[in-house]
């Protein structure tokens, strides 16, 4: 099954992608986007690792659905 917003594990995926095993997103001042910080390998390492632990998720179909080039781009587009 493709990881999409209607997937039962969607919230877990988003939480994990934003946390320390993902891009470790933080924002000191919620009203100031300039205070946003994250880390990114420039690849899909975290997305692949996280999706790989989620039973029944089609990793390649999910990555194609996201259509992005790296972990931080996936996350930043998920929370738009």
C-alpha positions in Angstrom: 0.0 0.0 0.0 1.3 3.5 -0.9 2.0 5.8 2.0 -0.5 8.7 1.5 -2.5 10.9 3.8 -5.3 8.3 4.1 -2.9 5.5 5.1 -3.4 4.4 8.7 0.3 4.9 9.4 0.4 8.4 7.9 0.7 10.4 11.2 3.4 8.0 12.4 5.4 8.5 9.2 5.1 12.3 9.4 6.2 12.3 13.0 9.1 10.0 12.4 10.2 12.0 9.3 10.2 15.2 11.4 12.0 13.7 14.4 15.6 12.6 15.1 15.4 9.5 12.8 14.2 11.8 10.0 15.3 15.4 9.4 15.1 16.5 13.0 13.0 19.5 12.2 12.7 22.3 14.8 11.4 25.9 14.8 12.4 28.1 17.6 9.7 30.7 16.9 6.5 29.3 15.3 5.7 32.7 13.8 9.1 33.1 12.2 10.1 30.6 9.4 13.6 31.9 9.5 14.1 30.0 12.8 13.3 26.7 11.2 16.2 24.2 11.3 16.6 20.6 10.0 19.2 18.2 8.7 19.2 16.4 5.4 21.6 14.1 3.6 20.4 15.3 0.2 19.1 11.7 -0.3 16.2 9.6 0.7 18.0 7.7 3.5 15.5 8.5 6.3 12.4 8.0 4.2 13.7 4.6 3.0 14.7 3.6 6.5 11.4 4.6 8.0 9.2 3.2 5.3 11.2 0.0 5.5 10.0 -0.6 9.0 6.4 -0.1 8.2 4.7 -3.3 7.4 2.7 -3.5 4.2 4.0 -0.2 2.8 5.2 -0.2 -0.8 8.3 1.8 -0.6 8.9 2.5 -4.3 5.3 3.4 -4.9 5.4 5.7 -1.9 8.6 7.4 -2.9 7.1 7.9 -6.4 4.0 9.4 -4.8 6.1 11.9 -2.9 8.0 12.8 -6.1 10.9 14.5 -4.3 14.6 14.2 -4.3 15.5 14.2 -0.6 14.2 13.6 2.9 13.7 17.3 3.9 11.9 18.1 0.6 9.4 15.2 1.4 8.8 16.5 4.9 8.5 20.1 3.9 5.9 19.3 1.3 4.0 16.9 3.6 3.3 19.7 6.1 2.4 22.4 3.6 
